């Protein structure tokens, strides 16, 4: 996804947001690292919720209406 502040000619390389560290599953966003999660499915659900929150409320949304779960 291109941000309005990104330069037109900037090349972007995308890697997986999910990673395993010391046997625990996490995902990474611009806002930070989230987890650990019990399964890839749990992490995917939480990532989806996180992205929908950012899309709907922006980075300055009211976090009291939204809570990321860690497992």
N, CA, C, O and CB atoms as a CASP TS submission, in Angstrom:
PFRMAT TS
TARGET T0000
AUTHOR 0000-0000-0000
METHOD Language model
MODEL 1
PARENT N/A
ATOM      1  N   UNK     1       0.842  -1.165   0.000  1.00  0.00           N
ATOM      2  CA  UNK     1       0.000   0.000   0.000  1.00  0.00           C
ATOM      3  C   UNK     1       0.897   1.241   0.000  1.00  0.00           C
ATOM      4  O   UNK     1       1.841   1.331   0.785  1.00  0.00           O
ATOM      5  CB  UNK     1      -0.963  -0.009   1.218  1.00  0.00           C
ATOM      6  N   UNK     2       0.599   2.183  -0.874  1.00  0.00           N
ATOM      7  CA  UNK     2       1.389   3.402  -0.972  1.00  0.00           C
ATOM      8  C   UNK     2       0.768   4.479  -0.089  1.00  0.00           C
ATOM      9  O   UNK     2      -0.437   4.723  -0.136  1.00  0.00           O
ATOM     10  CB  UNK     2       1.486   3.883  -2.442  1.00  0.00           C
ATOM     11  N   UNK     3       1.605   5.108   0.706  1.00  0.00           N
ATOM     12  CA  UNK     3       1.152   6.238   1.522  1.00  0.00           C
ATOM     13  C   UNK     3       1.241   7.507   0.700  1.00  0.00           C
ATOM     14  O   UNK     3       2.039   7.585  -0.234  1.00  0.00           O
ATOM     15  CB  UNK     3       1.992   6.368   2.823  1.00  0.00           C
ATOM     16  N   UNK     4       0.431   8.504   1.033  1.00  0.00           N
ATOM     17  CA  UNK     4       0.465   9.787   0.319  1.00  0.00           C
ATOM     18  C   UNK     4       1.839  10.435   0.396  1.00  0.00           C
ATOM     19  O   UNK     4       2.231  11.164  -0.515  1.00  0.00           O
ATOM     20  CB  UNK     4      -0.586  10.738   0.886  1.00  0.00           C
ATOM     21  N   UNK     5       2.572  10.177   1.472  1.00  0.00           N
ATOM     22  CA  UNK     5       3.883  10.797   1.659  1.00  0.00           C
ATOM     23  C   UNK     5       5.009  10.038   0.977  1.00  0.00           C
ATOM     24  O   UNK     5       6.146  10.509   0.968  1.00  0.00           O
ATOM     25  CB  UNK     5       4.183  10.916   3.120  1.00  0.00           C
ATOM     26  N   UNK     6       4.717   8.858   0.398  1.00  0.00           N
ATOM     27  CA  UNK     6       5.749   8.070  -0.280  1.00  0.00           C
ATOM     28  C   UNK     6       6.103   8.700  -1.623  1.00  0.00           C
ATOM     29  O   UNK     6       5.239   9.212  -2.333  1.00  0.00           O
ATOM     30  CB  UNK     6       5.278   6.615  -0.480  1.00  0.00           C
ATOM     31  N   UNK     7       7.384   8.651  -1.953  1.00  0.00           N
ATOM     32  CA  UNK     7       7.844   9.153  -3.244  1.00  0.00           C
ATOM     33  C   UNK     7       7.334   8.238  -4.349  1.00  0.00           C
ATOM     34  O   UNK     7       7.190   7.031  -4.151  1.00  0.00           O
ATOM     35  CB  UNK     7       9.392   9.253  -3.283  1.00  0.00           C
ATOM     36  N   UNK     8       7.060   8.824  -5.522  1.00  0.00           N
ATOM     37  CA  UNK     8       6.548   8.059  -6.650  1.00  0.00           C
ATOM     38  C   UNK     8       7.501   6.968  -7.101  1.00  0.00           C
ATOM     39  O   UNK     8       7.060   5.875  -7.455  1.00  0.00           O
ATOM     40  CB  UNK     8       6.257   8.976  -7.797  1.00  0.00           C
ATOM     41  N   UNK     9       8.803   7.245  -7.097  1.00  0.00           N
ATOM     42  CA  UNK     9       9.766   6.307  -7.653  1.00  0.00           C
ATOM     43  C   UNK     9      10.377   5.376  -6.609  1.00  0.00           C
ATOM     44  O   UNK     9      11.361   4.694  -6.897  1.00  0.00           O
ATOM     45  CB  UNK     9      10.854   7.062  -8.345  1.00  0.00           C
ATOM     46  N   UNK    10       9.826   5.336  -5.430  1.00  0.00           N
ATOM     47  CA  UNK    10      10.373   4.494  -4.370  1.00  0.00           C
ATOM     48  C   UNK    10      10.036   3.031  -4.628  1.00  0.00           C
ATOM     49  O   UNK    10       8.878   2.690  -4.869  1.00  0.00           O
ATOM     50  CB  UNK    10       9.836   4.933  -2.996  1.00  0.00           C
ATOM     51  N   UNK    11      11.055   2.163  -4.577  1.00  0.00           N
ATOM     52  CA  UNK    11      10.839   0.744  -4.744  1.00  0.00           C
ATOM     53  C   UNK    11      10.597   0.123  -3.373  1.00  0.00           C
ATOM     54  O   UNK    11      11.357   0.361  -2.434  1.00  0.00           O
ATOM     55  CB  UNK    11      12.042   0.076  -5.460  1.00  0.00           C
ATOM     56  N   UNK    12       9.545  -0.665  -3.263  1.00  0.00           N
ATOM     57  CA  UNK    12       9.172  -1.274  -1.992  1.00  0.00           C
ATOM     58  C   UNK    12       9.285  -2.784  -2.117  1.00  0.00           C
ATOM     59  O   UNK    12       8.772  -3.375  -3.068  1.00  0.00           O
ATOM     60  CB  UNK    12       7.737  -0.860  -1.571  1.00  0.00           C
ATOM     61  N   UNK    13       9.953  -3.405  -1.160  1.00  0.00           N
ATOM     62  CA  UNK    13      10.040  -4.851  -1.093  1.00  0.00           C
ATOM     63  C   UNK    13       9.209  -5.315   0.086  1.00  0.00           C
ATOM     64  O   UNK    13       9.346  -4.778   1.186  1.00  0.00           O
ATOM     65  CB  UNK    13      11.516  -5.330  -0.969  1.00  0.00           C
ATOM     66  N   UNK    14       8.358  -6.293  -0.120  1.00  0.00           N
ATOM     67  CA  UNK    14       7.463  -6.775   0.917  1.00  0.00           C
ATOM     68  C   UNK    14       7.904  -8.162   1.381  1.00  0.00           C
ATOM     69  O   UNK    14       8.211  -9.031   0.564  1.00  0.00           O
ATOM     70  CB  UNK    14       6.007  -6.808   0.408  1.00  0.00           C
ATOM     71  N   UNK    15       7.931  -8.353   2.653  1.00  0.00           N
ATOM     72  CA  UNK    15       8.219  -9.675   3.192  1.00  0.00           C
ATOM     73  C   UNK    15       7.062 -10.064   4.103  1.00  0.00           C
ATOM     74  O   UNK    15       6.171  -9.254   4.360  1.00  0.00           O
ATOM     75  CB  UNK    15       9.587  -9.698   3.962  1.00  0.00           C
ATOM     76  N   UNK    16       7.072 -11.255   4.574  1.00  0.00           N
ATOM     77  CA  UNK    16       6.006 -11.727   5.441  1.00  0.00           C
ATOM     78  C   UNK    16       5.969 -10.917   6.727  1.00  0.00           C
ATOM     79  O   UNK    16       7.011 -10.574   7.287  1.00  0.00           O
ATOM     80  CB  UNK    16       6.183 -13.215   5.753  1.00  0.00           C
ATOM     81  N   UNK    17       4.775 -10.617   7.184  1.00  0.00           N
ATOM     82  CA  UNK    17       4.615  -9.906   8.458  1.00  0.00           C
ATOM     83  C   UNK    17       4.770 -10.852   9.633  1.00  0.00           C
ATOM     84  O   UNK    17       4.982 -10.408  10.762  1.00  0.00           O
ATOM     85  CB  UNK    17       3.251  -9.216   8.523  1.00  0.00           C
ATOM     86  N   UNK    18       4.668 -12.148   9.386  1.00  0.00           N
ATOM     87  CA  UNK    18       4.685 -13.142  10.453  1.00  0.00           C
ATOM     88  C   UNK    18       6.091 -13.689  10.635  1.00  0.00           C
ATOM     89  O   UNK    18       6.816 -13.928   9.669  1.00  0.00           O
ATOM     90  CB  UNK    18       3.700 -14.282  10.151  1.00  0.00           C
ATOM     91  N   UNK    19       6.457 -13.882  11.889  1.00  0.00           N
ATOM     92  CA  UNK    19       7.759 -14.479  12.157  1.00  0.00           C
ATOM     93  C   UNK    19       7.715 -15.263  13.460  1.00  0.00           C
ATOM     94  O   UNK    19       6.887 -15.016  14.336  1.00  0.00           O
ATOM     95  CB  UNK    19       8.854 -13.398  12.215  1.00  0.00           C
ATOM     96  N   UNK    20       8.628 -16.210  13.555  1.00  0.00           N
ATOM     97  CA  UNK    20       8.735 -17.068  14.720  1.00  0.00           C
ATOM     98  C   UNK    20      10.026 -16.707  15.444  1.00  0.00           C
ATOM     99  O   UNK    20      11.108 -16.738  14.858  1.00  0.00           O
ATOM    100  CB  UNK    20       8.704 -18.581  14.324  1.00  0.00           C
ATOM    101  N   UNK    21       9.900 -16.367  16.719  1.00  0.00           N
ATOM    102  CA  UNK    21      11.075 -16.026  17.509  1.00  0.00           C
ATOM    103  C   UNK    21      11.040 -16.835  18.795  1.00  0.00           C
ATOM    104  O   UNK    21      10.090 -16.746  19.572  1.00  0.00           O
ATOM    105  CB  UNK    21      11.135 -14.499  17.810  1.00  0.00           C
ATOM    106  N   UNK    22      12.084 -17.623  19.011  1.00  0.00           N
ATOM    107  CA  UNK    22      12.179 -18.475  20.194  1.00  0.00           C
ATOM    108  C   UNK    22      10.947 -19.355  20.350  1.00  0.00           C
ATOM    109  O   UNK    22      10.455 -19.558  21.460  1.00  0.00           O
ATOM    110  CB  UNK    22      12.370 -17.626  21.442  1.00  0.00           C
ATOM    111  N   UNK    23      10.451 -19.877  19.225  1.00  0.00           N
ATOM    112  CA  UNK    23       9.304 -20.774  19.255  1.00  0.00           C
ATOM    113  C   UNK    23       7.965 -20.097  19.428  1.00  0.00           C
ATOM    114  O   UNK    23       6.956 -20.776  19.618  1.00  0.00           O
ATOM    115  CB  UNK    23       9.479 -21.741  20.332  1.00  0.00           C
ATOM    116  N   UNK    24       7.925 -18.772  19.366  1.00  0.00           N
ATOM    117  CA  UNK    24       6.665 -18.030  19.524  1.00  0.00           C
ATOM    118  C   UNK    24       6.382 -17.243  18.247  1.00  0.00           C
ATOM    119  O   UNK    24       7.300 -16.712  17.622  1.00  0.00           O
ATOM    120  CB  UNK    24       6.727 -17.070  20.758  1.00  0.00           C
ATOM    121  N   UNK    25       5.095 -17.170  17.860  1.00  0.00           N
ATOM    122  CA  UNK    25       4.672 -16.537  16.622  1.00  0.00           C
ATOM    123  C   UNK    25       4.255 -15.087  16.876  1.00  0.00           C
ATOM    124  O   UNK    25       3.518 -14.796  17.818  1.00  0.00           O
ATOM    125  CB  UNK    25       3.517 -17.326  15.985  1.00  0.00           C
ATOM    126  N   UNK    26       4.739 -14.184  16.017  1.00  0.00           N
ATOM    127  CA  UNK    26       4.444 -12.751  16.105  1.00  0.00           C
ATOM    128  C   UNK    26       4.141 -12.212  14.715  1.00  0.00           C
ATOM    129  O   UNK    26       4.417 -12.866  13.709  1.00  0.00           O
ATOM    130  CB  UNK    26       5.630 -11.973  16.746  1.00  0.00           C
ATOM    131  N   UNK    27       3.558 -10.989  14.668  1.00  0.00           N
ATOM    132  CA  UNK    27       3.509 -10.273  13.399  1.00  0.00           C
ATOM    133  C   UNK    27       3.977  -8.852  13.626  1.00  0.00           C
ATOM    134  O   UNK    27       3.912  -8.321  14.735  1.00  0.00           O
ATOM    135  CB  UNK    27       2.084 -10.296  12.791  1.00  0.00           C
ATOM    136  N   UNK    28       4.448  -8.251  12.549  1.00  0.00           N
ATOM    137  CA  UNK    28       5.044  -6.922  12.600  1.00  0.00           C
ATOM    138  C   UNK    28       4.237  -5.962  11.742  1.00  0.00           C
ATOM    139  O   UNK    28       3.854  -6.293  10.620  1.00  0.00           O
ATOM    140  CB  UNK    28       6.511  -6.959  12.136  1.00  0.00           C
ATOM    141  N   UNK    29       3.979  -4.769  12.276  1.00  0.00           N
ATOM    142  CA  UNK    29       3.322  -3.695  11.529  1.00  0.00           C
ATOM    143  C   UNK    29       4.142  -2.425  11.723  1.00  0.00           C
ATOM    144  O   UNK    29       5.115  -2.416  12.476  1.00  0.00           O
ATOM    145  CB  UNK    29       1.831  -3.488  11.997  1.00  0.00           C
ATOM    146  N   UNK    30       3.747  -1.365  11.047  1.00  0.00           N
ATOM    147  CA  UNK    30       4.420  -0.072  11.244  1.00  0.00           C
ATOM    148  C   UNK    30       4.328   0.384  12.689  1.00  0.00           C
ATOM    149  O   UNK    30       5.183   1.124  13.176  1.00  0.00           O
ATOM    150  CB  UNK    30       3.816   0.993  10.325  1.00  0.00           C
ATOM    151  N   UNK    31       3.275  -0.069  13.374  1.00  0.00           N
ATOM    152  CA  UNK    31       3.042   0.355  14.753  1.00  0.00           C
ATOM    153  C   UNK    31       3.819  -0.474  15.764  1.00  0.00           C
ATOM    154  O   UNK    31       3.876  -0.114  16.939  1.00  0.00           O
ATOM    155  CB  UNK    31       1.573   0.281  15.069  1.00  0.00           C
ATOM    156  N   UNK    32       4.419  -1.577  15.330  1.00  0.00           N
ATOM    157  CA  UNK    32       5.209  -2.390  16.243  1.00  0.00           C
ATOM    158  C   UNK    32       4.960  -3.877  16.067  1.00  0.00           C
ATOM    159  O   UNK    32       4.285  -4.312  15.135  1.00  0.00           O
ATOM    160  CB  UNK    32       4.918  -1.996  17.660  1.00  0.00           C
ATOM    161  N   UNK    33       5.523  -4.642  16.987  1.00  0.00           N
ATOM    162  CA  UNK    33       5.414  -6.101  16.968  1.00  0.00           C
ATOM    163  C   UNK    33       4.248  -6.520  17.861  1.00  0.00           C
ATOM    164  O   UNK    33       4.056  -5.971  18.946  1.00  0.00           O
ATOM    165  CB  UNK    33       6.745  -6.773  17.438  1.00  0.00           C
ATOM    166  N   UNK    34       3.474  -7.498  17.391  1.00  0.00           N
ATOM    167  CA  UNK    34       2.299  -7.976  18.120  1.00  0.00           C
ATOM    168  C   UNK    34       2.420  -9.475  18.341  1.00  0.00           C
ATOM    169  O   UNK    34       2.860 -10.201  17.450  1.00  0.00           O
ATOM    170  CB  UNK    34       0.991  -7.639  17.354  1.00  0.00           C
ATOM    171  N   UNK    35       2.033  -9.942  19.522  1.00  0.00           N
ATOM    172  CA  UNK    35       2.083 -11.363  19.818  1.00  0.00           C
ATOM    173  C   UNK    35       2.599 -11.586  21.214  1.00  0.00           C
ATOM    174  O   UNK    35       2.739 -10.624  21.969  1.00  0.00           O
ATOM    175  CB  UNK    35       2.950 -12.099  18.811  1.00  0.00           C
ATOM    176  N   UNK    36       2.881 -12.793  21.584  1.00  0.00           N
ATOM    177  CA  UNK    36       2.904 -14.006  20.761  1.00  0.00           C
ATOM    178  C   UNK    36       1.505 -14.582  20.554  1.00  0.00           C
ATOM    179  O   UNK    36       0.576 -14.285  21.305  1.00  0.00           O
ATOM    180  CB  UNK    36       3.803 -15.057  21.402  1.00  0.00           C
ATOM    181  N   UNK    37       1.373 -15.416  19.514  1.00  0.00           N
ATOM    182  CA  UNK    37       0.115 -16.055  19.159  1.00  0.00           C
ATOM    183  C   UNK    37       0.290 -17.559  19.153  1.00  0.00           C
ATOM    184  O   UNK    37       1.385 -18.071  18.918  1.00  0.00           O
ATOM    185  CB  UNK    37      -0.386 -15.563  17.793  1.00  0.00           C
ATOM    186  N   UNK    38      -0.815 -18.266  19.417  1.00  0.00           N
ATOM    187  CA  UNK    38      -0.788 -19.719  19.507  1.00  0.00           C
ATOM    188  C   UNK    38      -0.712 -20.386  18.139  1.00  0.00           C
ATOM    189  O   UNK    38      -0.211 -21.503  18.016  1.00  0.00           O
ATOM    190  CB  UNK    38      -2.008 -20.210  20.245  1.00  0.00           C
ATOM    191  N   UNK    39      -1.212 -19.699  17.104  1.00  0.00           N
ATOM    192  CA  UNK    39      -1.227 -20.303  15.770  1.00  0.00           C
ATOM    193  C   UNK    39      -1.150 -19.210  14.709  1.00  0.00           C
ATOM    194  O   UNK    39      -1.366 -18.031  14.990  1.00  0.00           O
ATOM    195  CB  UNK    39      -2.501 -21.169  15.568  1.00  0.00           C
ATOM    196  N   UNK    40      -0.840 -19.628  13.492  1.00  0.00           N
ATOM    197  CA  UNK    40      -0.836 -18.696  12.361  1.00  0.00           C
ATOM    198  C   UNK    40      -2.237 -18.133  12.164  1.00  0.00           C
ATOM    199  O   UNK    40      -2.394 -16.949  11.866  1.00  0.00           O
ATOM    200  CB  UNK    40      -0.340 -19.395  11.064  1.00  0.00           C
ATOM    201  N   UNK    41      -3.253 -18.970  12.328  1.00  0.00           N
ATOM    202  CA  UNK    41      -4.632 -18.523  12.157  1.00  0.00           C
ATOM    203  C   UNK    41      -4.979 -17.417  13.148  1.00  0.00           C
ATOM    204  O   UNK    41      -5.604 -16.426  12.770  1.00  0.00           O
ATOM    205  CB  UNK    41      -5.595 -19.697  12.321  1.00  0.00           C
ATOM    206  N   UNK    42      -4.581 -17.572  14.417  1.00  0.00           N
ATOM    207  CA  UNK    42      -4.828 -16.530  15.419  1.00  0.00           C
ATOM    208  C   UNK    42      -4.119 -15.239  15.037  1.00  0.00           C
ATOM    209  O   UNK    42      -4.692 -14.156  15.151  1.00  0.00           O
ATOM    210  CB  UNK    42      -4.365 -16.996  16.811  1.00  0.00           C
ATOM    211  N   UNK    43      -2.878 -15.350  14.587  1.00  0.00           N
ATOM    212  CA  UNK    43      -2.116 -14.171  14.189  1.00  0.00           C
ATOM    213  C   UNK    43      -2.756 -13.493  12.989  1.00  0.00           C
ATOM    214  O   UNK    43      -2.821 -12.265  12.939  1.00  0.00           O
ATOM    215  CB  UNK    43      -0.668 -14.549  13.871  1.00  0.00           C
ATOM    216  N   UNK    44      -3.235 -14.277  12.014  1.00  0.00           N
ATOM    217  CA  UNK    44      -3.877 -13.705  10.829  1.00  0.00           C
ATOM    218  C   UNK    44      -5.153 -12.959  11.198  1.00  0.00           C
ATOM    219  O   UNK    44      -5.423 -11.883  10.664  1.00  0.00           O
ATOM    220  CB  UNK    44      -4.191 -14.802   9.810  1.00  0.00           C
ATOM    221  N   UNK    45      -5.935 -13.526  12.107  1.00  0.00           N
ATOM    222  CA  UNK    45      -7.169 -12.868  12.558  1.00  0.00           C
ATOM    223  C   UNK    45      -6.837 -11.543  13.234  1.00  0.00           C
ATOM    224  O   UNK    45      -7.454 -10.520  12.939  1.00  0.00           O
ATOM    225  CB  UNK    45      -7.960 -13.783  13.529  1.00  0.00           C
ATOM    226  N   UNK    46      -5.872 -11.561  14.130  1.00  0.00           N
ATOM    227  CA  UNK    46      -5.504 -10.330  14.844  1.00  0.00           C
ATOM    228  C   UNK    46      -4.923  -9.287  13.898  1.00  0.00           C
ATOM    229  O   UNK    46      -5.203  -8.098  14.045  1.00  0.00           O
ATOM    230  CB  UNK    46      -4.495 -10.640  15.954  1.00  0.00           C
ATOM    231  N   UNK    47      -4.114  -9.721  12.921  1.00  0.00           N
ATOM    232  CA  UNK    47      -3.585  -8.781  11.937  1.00  0.00           C
ATOM    233  C   UNK    47      -4.725  -8.158  11.148  1.00  0.00           C
ATOM    234  O   UNK    47      -4.726  -6.949  10.915  1.00  0.00           O
ATOM    235  CB  UNK    47      -2.592  -9.481  10.988  1.00  0.00           C
ATOM    236  N   UNK    48      -5.678  -8.949  10.741  1.00  0.00           N
ATOM    237  CA  UNK    48      -6.829  -8.435  10.005  1.00  0.00           C
ATOM    238  C   UNK    48      -7.592  -7.399  10.832  1.00  0.00           C
ATOM    239  O   UNK    48      -7.962  -6.343  10.319  1.00  0.00           O
ATOM    240  CB  UNK    48      -7.762  -9.585   9.607  1.00  0.00           C
ATOM    241  N   UNK    49      -7.826  -7.701  12.106  1.00  0.00           N
ATOM    242  CA  UNK    49      -8.512  -6.742  12.985  1.00  0.00           C
ATOM    243  C   UNK    49      -7.693  -5.460  13.148  1.00  0.00           C
ATOM    244  O   UNK    49      -8.240  -4.357  13.126  1.00  0.00           O
ATOM    245  CB  UNK    49      -8.779  -7.377  14.367  1.00  0.00           C
ATOM    246  N   UNK    50      -6.395  -5.614  13.310  1.00  0.00           N
ATOM    247  CA  UNK    50      -5.515  -4.453  13.473  1.00  0.00           C
ATOM    248  C   UNK    50      -5.567  -3.556  12.228  1.00  0.00           C
ATOM    249  O   UNK    50      -5.695  -2.338  12.346  1.00  0.00           O
ATOM    250  CB  UNK    50      -4.060  -4.912  13.743  1.00  0.00           C
ATOM    251  N   UNK    51      -5.468  -4.153  11.051  1.00  0.00           N
ATOM    252  CA  UNK    51      -5.481  -3.373   9.817  1.00  0.00           C
ATOM    253  C   UNK    51      -6.827  -2.690   9.596  1.00  0.00           C
ATOM    254  O   UNK    51      -6.873  -1.559   9.111  1.00  0.00           O
ATOM    255  CB  UNK    51      -5.151  -4.266   8.628  1.00  0.00           C
ATOM    256  N   UNK    52      -7.928  -3.369   9.948  1.00  0.00           N
ATOM    257  CA  UNK    52      -9.248  -2.748   9.831  1.00  0.00           C
ATOM    258  C   UNK    52      -9.378  -1.568  10.788  1.00  0.00           C
ATOM    259  O   UNK    52      -9.973  -0.548  10.441  1.00  0.00           O
ATOM    260  CB  UNK    52     -10.355  -3.778  10.109  1.00  0.00           C
ATOM    261  N   UNK    53      -8.825  -1.705  11.988  1.00  0.00           N
ATOM    262  CA  UNK    53      -8.856  -0.614  12.951  1.00  0.00           C
ATOM    263  C   UNK    53      -8.109   0.599  12.402  1.00  0.00           C
ATOM    264  O   UNK    53      -8.623   1.716  12.438  1.00  0.00           O
ATOM    265  CB  UNK    53      -8.249  -1.058  14.293  1.00  0.00           C
ATOM    266  N   UNK    54      -6.904   0.382  11.897  1.00  0.00           N
ATOM    267  CA  UNK    54      -6.104   1.480  11.356  1.00  0.00           C
ATOM    268  C   UNK    54      -6.820   2.122  10.174  1.00  0.00           C
ATOM    269  O   UNK    54      -6.829   3.345  10.037  1.00  0.00           O
ATOM    270  CB  UNK    54      -4.709   0.982  10.930  1.00  0.00           C
ATOM    271  N   UNK    55      -7.417   1.295   9.325  1.00  0.00           N
ATOM    272  CA  UNK    55      -8.150   1.803   8.162  1.00  0.00           C
ATOM    273  C   UNK    55      -9.331   2.671   8.590  1.00  0.00           C
ATOM    274  O   UNK    55      -9.590   3.710   7.983  1.00  0.00           O
ATOM    275  CB  UNK    55      -8.643   0.639   7.291  1.00  0.00           C
ATOM    276  N   UNK    56     -10.049   2.247   9.636  1.00  0.00           N
ATOM    277  CA  UNK    56     -11.249   2.953  10.069  1.00  0.00           C
ATOM    278  C   UNK    56     -10.978   4.136  10.988  1.00  0.00           C
ATOM    279  O   UNK    56     -11.678   5.147  10.917  1.00  0.00           O
ATOM    280  CB  UNK    56     -12.156   2.005  10.757  1.00  0.00           C
ATOM    281  N   UNK    57      -9.971   4.022  11.849  1.00  0.00           N
ATOM    282  CA  UNK    57      -9.755   5.034  12.869  1.00  0.00           C
ATOM    283  C   UNK    57      -8.425   5.756  12.752  1.00  0.00           C
ATOM    284  O   UNK    57      -8.229   6.771  13.419  1.00  0.00           O
ATOM    285  CB  UNK    57      -9.853   4.413  14.204  1.00  0.00           C
ATOM    286  N   UNK    58      -7.514   5.276  11.938  1.00  0.00           N
ATOM    287  CA  UNK    58      -6.199   5.889  11.826  1.00  0.00           C
ATOM    288  C   UNK    58      -5.356   5.573  13.037  1.00  0.00           C
ATOM    289  O   UNK    58      -5.793   4.886  13.961  1.00  0.00           O
ATOM    290  CB  UNK    58      -6.320   7.391  11.651  1.00  0.00           C
ATOM    291  N   UNK    59      -4.152   6.082  13.019  1.00  0.00           N
ATOM    292  CA  UNK    59      -3.224   5.810  14.118  1.00  0.00           C
ATOM    293  C   UNK    59      -3.619   6.502  15.403  1.00  0.00           C
ATOM    294  O   UNK    59      -3.178   6.095  16.477  1.00  0.00           O
ATOM    295  CB  UNK    59      -1.835   6.229  13.735  1.00  0.00           C
ATOM    296  N   UNK    60      -4.435   7.536  15.324  1.00  0.00           N
ATOM    297  CA  UNK    60      -4.833   8.280  16.519  1.00  0.00           C
ATOM    298  C   UNK    60      -6.241   7.920  16.977  1.00  0.00           C
ATOM    299  O   UNK    60      -6.880   8.686  17.699  1.00  0.00           O
ATOM    300  CB  UNK    60      -4.747   9.771  16.258  1.00  0.00           C
ATOM    301  N   UNK    61      -6.724   6.747  16.552  1.00  0.00           N
ATOM    302  CA  UNK    61      -8.051   6.304  16.966  1.00  0.00           C
ATOM    303  C   UNK    61      -8.098   6.045  18.458  1.00  0.00           C
ATOM    304  O   UNK    61      -7.069   5.997  19.132  1.00  0.00           O
ATOM    305  CB  UNK    61      -8.456   5.051  16.206  1.00  0.00           C
ATOM    306  N   UNK    62      -9.294   5.882  18.953  1.00  0.00           N
ATOM    307  CA  UNK    62      -9.491   5.644  20.375  1.00  0.00           C
ATOM    308  C   UNK    62      -9.198   4.176  20.693  1.00  0.00           C
ATOM    309  O   UNK    62     -10.019   3.311  20.387  1.00  0.00           O
ATOM    310  CB  UNK    62     -10.934   6.023  20.802  1.00  0.00           C
ATOM    311  N   UNK    63      -8.042   3.874  21.302  1.00  0.00           N
ATOM    312  CA  UNK    63      -7.687   2.481  21.548  1.00  0.00           C
ATOM    313  C   UNK    63      -8.566   1.800  22.582  1.00  0.00           C
ATOM    314  O   UNK    63      -8.514   0.577  22.713  1.00  0.00           O
ATOM    315  CB  UNK    63      -6.267   2.398  21.983  1.00  0.00           C
ATOM    316  N   UNK    64      -9.372   2.552  23.321  1.00  0.00           N
ATOM    317  CA  UNK    64     -10.247   1.918  24.306  1.00  0.00           C
ATOM    318  C   UNK    64     -11.354   1.116  23.624  1.00  0.00           C
ATOM    319  O   UNK    64     -11.979   0.260  24.250  1.00  0.00           O
ATOM    320  CB  UNK    64     -10.857   2.974  25.235  1.00  0.00           C
ATOM    321  N   UNK    65     -11.597   1.396  22.334  1.00  0.00           N
ATOM    322  CA  UNK    65     -12.629   0.662  21.588  1.00  0.00           C
ATOM    323  C   UNK    65     -12.067  -0.549  20.882  1.00  0.00           C
ATOM    324  O   UNK    65     -12.808  -1.258  20.201  1.00  0.00           O
ATOM    325  CB  UNK    65     -13.295   1.568  20.579  1.00  0.00           C
ATOM    326  N   UNK    66     -10.782  -0.807  21.022  1.00  0.00           N
ATOM    327  CA  UNK    66     -10.116  -1.873  20.271  1.00  0.00           C
ATOM    328  C   UNK    66      -9.018  -2.469  21.123  1.00  0.00           C
ATOM    329  O   UNK    66      -8.273  -1.744  21.784  1.00  0.00           O
ATOM    330  CB  UNK    66      -9.543  -1.344  18.932  1.00  0.00           C
ATOM    331  N   UNK    67      -8.915  -3.768  21.111  1.00  0.00           N
ATOM    332  CA  UNK    67      -7.882  -4.401  21.928  1.00  0.00           C
ATOM    333  C   UNK    67      -7.263  -5.565  21.158  1.00  0.00           C
ATOM    334  O   UNK    67      -7.965  -6.482  20.731  1.00  0.00           O
ATOM    335  CB  UNK    67      -8.468  -4.890  23.282  1.00  0.00           C
ATOM    336  N   UNK    68      -5.967  -5.517  20.989  1.00  0.00           N
ATOM    337  CA  UNK    68      -5.250  -6.656  20.399  1.00  0.00           C
ATOM    338  C   UNK    68      -5.065  -7.715  21.459  1.00  0.00           C
ATOM    339  O   UNK    68      -4.643  -7.420  22.578  1.00  0.00           O
ATOM    340  CB  UNK    68      -3.875  -6.224  19.810  1.00  0.00           C
ATOM    341  N   UNK    69      -5.374  -8.932  21.115  1.00  0.00           N
ATOM    342  CA  UNK    69      -5.194 -10.034  22.049  1.00  0.00           C
ATOM    343  C   UNK    69      -3.832 -10.654  21.800  1.00  0.00           C
ATOM    344  O   UNK    69      -3.383 -10.739  20.657  1.00  0.00           O
ATOM    345  CB  UNK    69      -6.325 -11.093  21.905  1.00  0.00           C
ATOM    346  N   UNK    70      -3.180 -11.082  22.855  1.00  0.00           N
ATOM    347  CA  UNK    70      -1.985 -11.909  22.692  1.00  0.00           C
ATOM    348  C   UNK    70      -2.266 -13.225  23.387  1.00  0.00           C
ATOM    349  O   UNK    70      -2.988 -13.284  24.382  1.00  0.00           O
ATOM    350  CB  UNK    70      -0.695 -11.209  23.276  1.00  0.00           C
ATOM    351  N   UNK    71      -1.691 -14.261  22.849  1.00  0.00           N
ATOM    352  CA  UNK    71      -1.969 -15.616  23.350  1.00  0.00           C
ATOM    353  C   UNK    71      -0.741 -16.214  23.948  1.00  0.00           C
ATOM    354  O   UNK    71      -0.776 -17.349  24.423  1.00  0.00           O
ATOM    355  CB  UNK    71      -2.494 -16.517  22.244  1.00  0.00           C
TER
END
